[in-house]
Amino acid sequence: MANAPLGNEKLTELLAELTRRGASDLLLVGGTEAAVRLNGEVEKIGDHPLAGPEIEELIAGVLSPAAAEQYRNAQIADSSYRIPGLGRFRINLHRERGKAAATIRALPVKVPALDELGLPTEVANLAGFRRGLVLIGGAAGAGKSTTLAALVNEINKRDARHILTIEDPVEYEHQHLRSVIEQVEVGTDAPDFPTALRAALRQAPDVLVVGEMRDPESMAIAVSAAETGHLVLSTLHTTDVASAVSRIADSFPAERQNTIRQELSMAVSAILSQTLLPSRKGGRVPALEMLMIGYGARQHIRRNALQHLHQEITMTKGKGSITLEESLARLVRQGHLERDEAAEFAVHPDDLKSLLRKA
């Protein structure tokens, strides 16, 4: 992880303002002022429009050597960055319209507890599995990594296990509690996810945490590890439970997709998909759907009949599954959303109406 070099005062000043405001991201784009994202909204904080060369000069010097080489070769790179006394940050340096641009996310200091995130109590069940694949889906900025870290923290507090995380970069720094935790950072400790995953399986982990499954090889290794007795936790960029399954299968060539569905149907234990919504009490709150996998869901995954997974969620509520509409109804009852606001996000609005009539 890179530390702040001497002389990079402008970047430090911007990141100090990001931290002071409690914002999540710093956005540096050519032709406009520096901006931050606070509670999902973008606010400009700079005093002048930035130019691409200025952004590149601010950022390139703080990238790790591996990320700097990646940027030279591919014009896009991710890196972690620490400023002593201020915090840790995740940097993405990229190009847009031929100019350098950057997004920098503030990484939290404290690992969250599940009960601090506003998640339904049923989510804690995901930390109770001894084996299998647990997937956490959602769009960028939906809180997937935070939920993942909270689940790891729950296992770490409760169980004496060997936990190995593979991340790009490491977002939450876990302490050794009851478990022993190794955190591998791609680009620093390993060249890529597949290499790190293959090595991890030789290190006898009980719990394998993959920050994000980005490529078919990583997906195949993770599914195989879950099939052979490991607990594997990972995130995906998806919009709902069904799309998490199709995202994995569709990543493979057509001739392999049926095989992957067969393997996935046996490996997966639960799928959670979440999003963050603005709360009337301030901040944002998670709305989610969660499927605890049973015999019926396995059959639907195997046959690629993913349209039936919503019905499986409703049929397995007694085992901890949650529909999106049930999650939205809870947020209405808790005063975070008005009924019409919840209806805007519901996929099955009639179900939501029925749940709110019972409230």
Secondary structure as UniProt FT lines:
FT   STRAND          2..3
FT   TURN            6..7
FT   HELIX           9..21
FT   STRAND          25..28
FT   TURN            30..31
FT   STRAND          35..38
FT   TURN            39..40
FT   STRAND          41..44
FT   HELIX           52..60
FT   TURN            61..62
FT   HELIX           65..74
FT   STRAND          77..83
FT   TURN            84..86
FT   STRAND          87..96
FT   TURN            97..98
FT   STRAND          99..107
FT   HELIX           114..116
FT   TURN            117..118
FT   HELIX           121..128
FT   STRAND          132..138
FT   TURN            140..141
FT   HELIX           144..158
FT   STRAND          162..167
FT   STRAND          180..186
FT   TURN            187..189
FT   HELIX           193..200
FT   TURN            201..202
FT   STRAND          207..210
FT   HELIX           216..227
FT   TURN            228..229
FT   STRAND          231..237
FT   HELIX           241..249
FT   TURN            250..251
FT   HELIX           254..267
FT   STRAND          268..278
FT   TURN            280..281
FT   STRAND          284..292
FT   HELIX           295..302
FT   TURN            303..304
FT   HELIX           306..308
FT   HELIX           309..315
FT   HELIX           317..319
FT   HELIX           324..333
FT   TURN            334..335
FT   HELIX           339..345
FT   HELIX           349..358
//
